[in-house]
Every structure is written in C-alpha cells, then in structure tokens.
Amino acid sequence: MPRRLTTRVLAIVVILAMAALGLHVALHWHGQDFDNCQACHVGHAAIPQPAARLVAQSTRPVARFAPAEAPAVDLEPVCTHRIPRAPPV
C-alpha cells in the first residue's frame, strides 16, 4: 500500500512540475529582442532529429566474369579526305 501511495504522489508532483513549466514558458515575455535569457535560448533551440536508419539489403548473385563476345573480324578501311589549303597570300 505505501508503494502505491508513493507512486501516486510522485506522479502528481511530476504532473504539477510539468504544468508549472508549461505555464512559465507560455507566460514568459521580454520587451527587448536582444535579451540573453536562458529560457528563451532553450525555447528556440533546434530539436534533435533521430538519425536515418540504414536498411541492409540482401545480396544478389552477380555474374562477375561473363564470357566476352567474339570480336568482329570485319574491318573497314578508314579514309579521310583532306581538303587542300589555299596558298598563302
């Protein structure tokens, strides 16, 4: 019985503390924008986001040494037609 009573009293204290903190944050106000108030700094701090989870994917069998295709034996001659330059002036 005392354990249950202790748990309930602790829960009520935590609830009241959270309510007081919420009221303090909601009613907190400054006339200047340049004030270095710690409550304001904490209120405007960025909330850390959880890290992205990496998903391990299953491996797939890959043919590493695929047989090469037979090279084409058909060779065509390459001709470049040169256009003669005009004589220098």
Secondary structure, DSSP 8 states (H G I E B T S, - for coil): -HHHHHHHHHHHHHHHHHHHHHHHHHH---S-SS---HHHHHHTS------------------SS------------------------
